[in-house]
Amino acid sequence: MKIEHLGIAVKSLGTSDDLFAKLLGKNSYKQESVEREGVTTSFYEVGESKIELLEATNPESPIAKFIDKKGEGIHHIAFGVEDIYEEIERLKNSGFIFISEEPKDGADNKLVVFLHPKSTNGVLVEICQEKPR
């Protein structure tokens, strides 16, 4: 398991891309829309991990609701795993609560599942695995 990325909720991807490009000294390597989640993402490589900027594409998306409630900032931490199904079973058996136990297609060619913050000290945790090609 490794820290795959930190997800940061932003109001404006354009403004935030400019800021993070200056901060990190490089441009985003990828922008992608995840229509099912109502979000557009922008990714930056930082060492062996990534930063994922998330902008809502509609007012009912989870990111829009997060920003309305908490403002811009860290939304989630994602841990990359080799076998997401094995990890789901391990975490369930350890008593963790999932938002959904069925992995979904996520951005950046990943299968993703989220742990409920009630079981992770208030932190939204994403478990992700590279999709087989």
N, C-alpha and C positions, 0 to 999 in steps of 0.2 A: 504494500500500500504506500502511496506517495501523495503529497499535496499536488493535485493536478492543476487546480486554478482557484483563484478568489473571484467571486462574482460581485460586481459593484453596480448598484442601481443608480442610474443617472437620468436627469431630466432631458438633456440634449446630447445625443451621441456626437454631433458635430463639434460642440463646445468641448466636450470631455475628450474626444479624440485629439483635438489640438493640445489640450492640457497634458494628456498622458504621453503624446509624442514628444513634447518638450521635456517632460519629466524623465522619460526613459531613453531619450535620444534616438528613437526609431519610430517608424510608422507601424500602425496596425498591420498584421499579416493577413487578416481575414475579417470581412463583415458578412453576417448571415442573418436571415430572417427565420424565426421559428413561429410560424403562423398559429399553430395550435396553442402556444403559450402567449401570443400577443406581444412578441418582443423582437427587437433587432439587436444583434450582438456585435461586438468588435473585440478582437483578440490581440493580445500582445504577449510575446514570449519574454519571460524574465528568468534567466538561468534555465533550470529544468522544469519550471512551473510556468503558469500563465496568469494573466489578468484578463477577465472577461467583463467588458462594460455592457450593461443591459439597459436599453431604452424601451419603454412601453410603446406599443403601436395602437393601443386602444385603452380607454379609461377603465375598462373592467379587467384588464390583465393583472396578474399577481404583482408585477413590477409597479404598475400605476398605483395599486392599493398600498404597496409597501412605502412608496415615496409619499403618498398622501398621509400615511400614519407616522412614518419615522423620518422622512426626508431622504436626500441622497446619502449613499454610503454603502458600507459592506452589507451585501445581501446574503451571501452564502459562502461556505468553503466546500470545495469538491475534492474528494479523495479518489484517485485512480486505482483501480483493481484489475487483476487479470481475469477473474471470473465473477461477474456481477451476481449470478444466480447463487453461487456458493456463498458469497458474502452476504446476500440477503438472508439466507438460511442461518448463517452464523449469527448475524445481528438479531434476527427474530428470536433465536434460541437464547440470546443474551438479554432479552427483554426490551429491546428498542422498539419504538413505535414508528411506523412508516406512514407517510402521507398517502402513498400508493405502493403496493408491493410488486407491481408489474412494471418492469423497465419500459421506458418510452424512448423514442428517438429524440435526441437532443442535438444541440449545436456542435460543430467541430467533429462530426462523424462519431458521436458517442451514443451509447445506451446509458440512460440515467434513471435514477430513483432517488427520492428524497426522504430523509428521516425527519420526523416531526420535532420541532424545536422543544416541545415539552419534555422530550426524552434525552435532549442533548444540551442541557443548561442554557436554553434560550437561543441556541445557534442553529440556523437551518443548515443541514449537512446534506450534500449531494454525494452519492456514490456513482462513479461512472466507469465505463469500460469502452475501449476502442471497439467500434463495430467491425465484425469480420468483413473482409472485402471479397 
